[in-house]
């Protein structure tokens, strides 16, 4: 005998138990949410040359502020700078705050967004349409990195081999770390000249 009763799913029960309302969410589907989350990240990659120019000026300005950061103490300014950095880079690049930012070398595509967290190029599983093998609805981070790097003045920096992620730097400010390193390099160079 065949059961002709319709199967009642958990989703049906939840829907029936939900309070009735005139509100109906517009354009909410899992696919749409995925596309929305990549929109700004993909904009950043398409405009990588502009962001490269801006990032260079920003790094110069941060370096000019080195005496201020040093005077206050890098440890004291870490929390507020990290707060801003996390929000800005999170919005623009879907940053994971690894503390070792290589956006300027990867076409403004953060390699930490790769589900496998590959730092030196794509895996062998990139789909024919350029999407990720692990997350089929997501464009491959490295395919996008290559596209973004082709727009940049220093686009060949994508060919540089990146070091493995130093987990001790996770959740620290890459802006401050790079600034402190650039200041130390500049001070060393000025001592050698004198």
BELNORKA-V42397 format. One record per run of one state. SS is the DSSP state (2 for helix, 1 for strand, 0 for the rest). FROM is the first residue (numbers start at 1). TO is the last residue. Records with the same first field share a line. If there is no record, write none. Layout:
SS->FROM-TO ; FROM-TO
//
This chain:
0->1-9 ; 18-29 ; 47-47 ; 65-65 ; 73-73 ; 94-102 ; 106-110 ; 114-130 ; 132-138 ; 140-140 ; 152-154 ; 160-166 ; 170-173 ; 194-194
2->10-17 ; 30-46 ; 48-64 ; 66-72 ; 74-93 ; 103-105 ; 111-113 ; 141-151 ; 155-159 ; 167-169 ; 174-193
1->131-131 ; 139-139
//
